[in-house]
Amino acid sequence: MREKVMVIEDERKIAEAIAYALRREGYEVEVVHDGGEALARLSLFAPDAMILDVMLPGLDGYDILKKLQSKGRIGVIMLTAKEDIVNKVLGLELGADDYMTKPFDMRELLARLKSLLRRMQAAGEKEEPVQIELGGVALHIGKRRATAGGRQMDLTPKEFDLLAQLAARPGQVFTREQLLDLVWGMDFAGGTRTVDIHVQRLRKKLGAAFSELIQTVHGIGYKAAGGGGFENQH
């Protein structure tokens, strides 16, 4: 079965060029020029990945990323004319997997897409448990839903992936560099500090009763508390 890619780009010449290149590579392609229309057609087309422009009529690329959080795993490469680091980090924080600034080289875009789809396939093959449960926190991998003490957690895609990575291997210590590689799968512009920021947000969303699920291993990185209960974090 051919992999599906949705191209969401309002500049028609750029969209047509990307679609042409993708079809030559054997992908099934759907082209959309409007953010609202993209969301409406998302369920019908069910893409494996999308090439997403930031500036769109209707909903912009950031709005679409927020809506994607409940749609399951879709790989996202963002396109934008903006070069400042704030916009780049914002897109990645909202769940984009990669980021390219216009003008871009089509061969590089294709290479990044192939790499992203390979990582997603490898992650799917490694994905052993359908559900992870640890210390009152449950993660349903397929539905990408997490609960803490039965309470639904509102997690971004990266927050979910980070929590799942840690919770699937309680007691195993991960360095920040390992977590960047496993969760973000690329050289992240924000550096290892982004792991710390995501851990802080996860602890806050977990709430006081579960905040010690993620433990700091000083000078190294993080781990999830083992099955024997939470350890004090100092």
N, C-alpha and C positions, 0 to 999 in steps of 0.2 A: 504494500500500500504506500502510495506517495505521501511524503510529508507535506503538510499544509502550512502556508504562510500567508498571513493577511498583511497587506501593505496599506497603512493609513497615512495618507500624505495628500495635502490639498493642492500642491503644485503639480499639475497634471503631467508635465513633461518629465519631472523627476519620478513620479509614480509609475509612468509608463516604462521608463528606462529600467527601474528596479524590477518591475514585473517581467519585462522581457528577459532580463538577465536570470531571474529566478526560474522562469519556465525553461530556459535553455539548460539549466542545471537539473531539471526534472521535478521541480516542486509544483504542487498544485497551488495556484495563486488566486486570491481574492483582493481586488483593489477598491478602497473606499476613500472618499475625499472629505468626509465630514465625521466629527467625533461622535455625534449622536447616532448617526447611521451605522457607524462601526459597532457600537454596543448592541444595536438592534439586530445586526446580522451575525454577531459573535456566536450565539448558540447554534444557529443554522449551519454555519461554516465549520465551527469547532477547530480552530487552527492549532497547530503545534507551537507556532511562534508568530510574532508579529514585528514588522518594521514600523515604528510609531514616531510620527513627527510630533514635536512639542506644540507648535503653533497651528491650531486647527480651528475652523469655524464650528460653532456649537460648543461642544466639550473640548477642552484642550487635552494634550497628552497626559498631563498630571492628573486631571480628572478621570481619564480612562484608567490609569494605573490604580487609582483608588477603587474604582469599580471592579477591577479585575481580581481583587483580593478574595472574593467569594466565588470565583469562576474556576478554581482548580489551577493546575500548573500550566502556564503558557509562557514560553520564553519571549523576552522583549528586548529588542535593540532600539534605542531611542535615537532620533535624528533631530538636530537643531542647528540653527544659525548662531546660537548664543555660545560664546566661548568661556564665559566666566565660570569659575569653579562652583559657585553657589548653585547654579542651575543644574550642573552636572551631578553634584552630590544629592540634590533634591530628588532627581529622577531615580538615582540608584537607591536612595533611602526608601522610596515609595515602591520599590520592587523591580525596577528595570535590571536586566542582567548585563547590559553593555550600553555603550554610548558613543555615538559618532557625530562629529561636527561637520556641517556643510561648509564648503564642498568636500565630498569624500571620494575615495577611490572605490569603484564598484568591486574590484577584485578583493579588496580588503573587507568590504561589507559581506561578500559571499563567504570569505574565509572565516569571519567572525560568526556568521550564522551557522556554518557547518560545525564549528567548535562548540557553540552553544547547544546545538541539537545533540551532539555526541555526549556532552556532559549530562544533559537531561536524560538521555537514554541510559547512560552508565548509572546515574543516580536511581533511576527506576529499577534497574536490575539489582542494585544493592538493597533496595527497599524491602527488607524482609518482613517486619511487622506491619499489619494493617492498622493496628492501634498500639500506642505506647502509653503505659500507665506507670506513674511514679509519684509516690507520696501524695496522692490526692489530685494530681494533675494528669489529665488524659489528652492525648493528641491522636486524632483520627487522620491518618496520613492522606488517604484518598480524597477525603472531603476537605482537607486542610482546615480542620476545626479543632480548637483547643479549649478545654475547660479546666478550671481550678476550683476544686470543691463543688463541682456541678455548675459553677458559674461560667457562662460563655465569655471567652477572652477575645477582645478585638485586637488582633495582631496584624502587622504588616507582613508581606510575604517573607522578608528577610528575618523578621523576628520569629516567625513560625519555624523557618528552616534552622535557625540558630538553636532554638529551644529543642527541636526534634533531634538535632545532631548531638546535643549534650545529653538529653533524656534517654536516647536510645542506648547509651553506653555509660550508665551511672558509675561513678568512681574513676572513670578514665580521664586523665588530665590532658587538655588540649592547649597548645600554645596559641597565642593570638594569631600568629602567622598561619598555623594550621587551620584555624577557624575561618580566616579570610579565604584561604584556598578552597576549603570544603563548602562554605556557604556562598561566597561571592564568585568563586571560580575564576578570578582574574586579578590583575594588579589593580587594586582599588585606590582611587585618588586620595581618599581620606586617610589611608594608612591604618595601622593597628588601632588607633584611637576609636575608629568606628565600631570595633568590637566592644570596647568599654561602654560606648554610648548605648549600643543595643542591649547590652547586659543590664545597664541601669534602667532602661525603659521596660525590659522584661520583668525585672524585680518589682517595679512599680505596678505593672499590670497584673502580676501574680498576686499582689496584695501581701499584707503583713504576715498572714498565716503560711504563705508559701514562698516568701522572698528568699529564704535560705536554701531553696532547691538548687539554685545556681551559686556555687561557691568559688571564691577567689583563691587561687593558688599563687601566693605572692612570688613575684619574680618570674613566673612562668605563664600563667593564663587562667583557665577556668575548668571546672568540672561540675557535673550534676551530683547531688548527694546520693550515696549508695542506698540500697534497699533497706538498710538497718535504721533508717530515720535520718533526719537532718542533723548535720553537724553545726556547731556554733561557728560563725564566721567572724574572725578577728583579724 
